[in-house]
């Protein structure tokens, strides 16, 4: 398997992609976590779990 393909499928890469997507949405909603959760179609508690799991500070 190509090294690039292996890198793309590693958990670290997926976490980086998730962090990027969430950070962009937080910026777009001016760090309104409830608004961000609404944009993703998830509830606020799930959003907070997601932020905690990815190590994103709530008030970045």
Secondary structure, DSSP 8 states (H G I E B T S, - for coil): --HHHHHHTSHHHHHHHHHHHHHHHHHHTTT-HHHHHHHHT--HHHHHHHHHHHT--TT-
